[in-house]
Amino acid sequence: MKFFNTISGMRSLQKVFTKSALLACLFGCSGAFADSVDSLSLFLKSTRSMRADFVQTVISPAKENRLAKSKTSSGKFAFVRPTVFRFDYTKPFVQNIVADGQYVWLYDADLNQVTQRNQSQALATTPASLIASANDVTSLQKEFVLIAQPDADGLQWVAATPHSSDSSLQRVRIGLRVKGEVVQLVQLDILDVFGTRSLIKFERTDINPKQLTPAQFNFVPPKGADVIKP
């Protein structure tokens, strides 16, 4: 399952905690690791753009007479807050996911097929809105309950769960590396309603690169490609 499936509502997730339980946990969290939400706030405010390499591992849950399966893909990621981003998969298959501010485009090179979706409808409560679209924690909390979690693996962690029971996400854990006033996005841990888990690790990150502009997120369907508008 590609990242597009998690951001577009395909193979959607359901919330497993009630809002009241989440709020109780939020106010009951230990102050020892409450700063991770503050770190997320600093990331949203200070990182206006970013590009990085990524490795994504998708783990499908075990089912009756079937063991758990995992698939790994990799590529490059970039965004300019708050309206544009792109995931360019290079391995094992070429695939492009581009949000240009108006539409989200999914291009599958093998199928020579493009799927076009309205961006505002596709990205309301998605991993993309967590890392590339929200300007601050206040706007993010309109869509998600944010819960500080204990530090692990040298990272600070925040769990984000959508308010809406119809959201395409069950839960996303955001892993941040904090060095002084610099907060770097390192990992996303995404869980869907079917129990499928997607781990995305960002490497060789470049924060606020001057040469990254919104114009680099324009997408024109390749000549001859089938364009689908669900």
Buried (B, 14 or more C-beta within 10 A) or exposed (E): BBBBBBBBBBEBBBBEBEBEEBEEBBEEBEEEBEBBBBBBBBBBEEBBBBBBBBBBBBBBEEEEEEEEEEEEBBBBBBBBBBBBBBBBBEEEEEBBBBBBBEBBBBBBEEEEBBBBBEBEEBBBBBBBBBBBBBEEBEEBBEBBBBBBBEBEEEBBBBBBBBBEEEBBBBBBBBBBBBEEEEBBBBBBBBBBBBBBBBBBBBEEBBBEEEEBEEEEBEBEBEEEBEEEEE
